[in-house]
Amino acid sequence: MAEGRFPRANRVRQLEHALSVLDLFSPPDRTELPLSQVAEELGLSEEYAFKLLRHLEAAGIVERGPVSGAWRLGIRLATLGGYAIRSLNPWDEFRPPLAALHEATGLGGLIAVLSGGRAVYVDHFRGPERALGRAFPAHATALGKAILAELSGPEQQAALSELVLDPWTEHTITDPVLLAEELAATRERGYAIEDAEFHLARRSIGAAVRDHSGRVVAAVGVGAPTSRLSDDAMFEVAAAVVESAVEVSLRLGAGALEHLPSWQPVVEVQAVLEPPLETQQAGASDDPAPAPRRRPRAKKGTAR
């Protein structure tokens, strides 16, 4: 195949310049840019910058304002972005960040979505749109609180109305006022902590995940016996959890296409844990929480 008019190195450089043009429009307040500003910020001559813009215009990637004459992003980008979102398998986007979280902390990464006042922990994926999981009390788990804390006002009120604030240990928050204060602190901190609230010998940390619409759709985190998640390790592990949540959010679009419908994760609940008849007493072992009580038939639900 003929190399064309320009050497390969020049064609690659032109592509890099064209992509750099698109990056100039990334802040929300930079909707239009004049030719002189594009050239200045990229360190290019106005003649060369104009040629780049004209090529992008021919492809529908940028366009000129009919009144201002300044350049702006073209509608074709929104169309292509919609195609990209629809082609995503959202569950797959969790895998690399959680693998990195495990490598950084030595703890197994967790995923949860909110459904019916419960945090449904995703154990594994069965297909491109469906996952399997176990339902835990949202108010007594870090991932559940992470989601609740970041929901919008109306969504949060609807979710809180579905909670049954049962005590799971002597440390479980069962007072709605105290729970509201905990969720406010979680939102300010950027991550949620569960410290012996579900099981006396365990701790967990969770952070919320947002999809392309900017809506909170899930949470990721880690959990471990207190002996493995000490006070000294909490801050470092929390930073890794937040980094993982940010990475998953970016892979899901992270608010880039707010006008599109939000992702609605579908989870088939395999087991629902019921509160103990009595709260556990101090001195419990480092063993994991007891196995869930399985119901005769699986309940299917869509996360809030």
C-alpha angles and dihedrals in degrees: 000000000000116000092225128222097313129052116252093253091058092049091053090049090051090052091051090051091049092052089047089056090058092050090060089070097052100102110081093234094056098079096141132024129187120233092251092057093048090052094045097048093048094042092239134131115260090240093056093041090052091053090052092050092048091053090049090047091054088055093049092245096117134014140190122249108247092222106029097035088218122132126254139167117284127239091244089075091061090049092050090045090055090051090050093051093048091050093055122107095210096197090058090057090067095059104075096044092048091049088053090047091054091049092050098046106021087232127114114258118239132206126197139174128194121249129161096342092311133104105232108207111213110228098178142338123255100185145342094291107021135067135183125231155149122253119233130179106276094211093055099047132072096227092049092050091045090059095042092051095055099044118112117258099265093040091049093050091050091049094047090051089062095051121107104204097212119166113246096173134359088269098054114120107239100159113093091214093053090045090053089052091049092051091049090052090047092052092050093046095047096231140054129239128204111192114183091321096121099024124009094228098047141076132187140186126205140178130193126253124212128201132216091287092055092246121135107249106161146348135233129203149121136264132193144153112287089250089064097040103048128176090258092055098044099088095046093047091046090054090053091049092051090048090052092049091050091050093050090047091052091049089052093051100265099228095318093129107033093162093064122085115270122254111262107204112212117213127182106216108223098179138008119209116224123210117260118257088241130020115256117260126233115277096051115159126255090253117126121260115288119275113273121259106247121223120221093249130032116247118222121211143165117227117250 
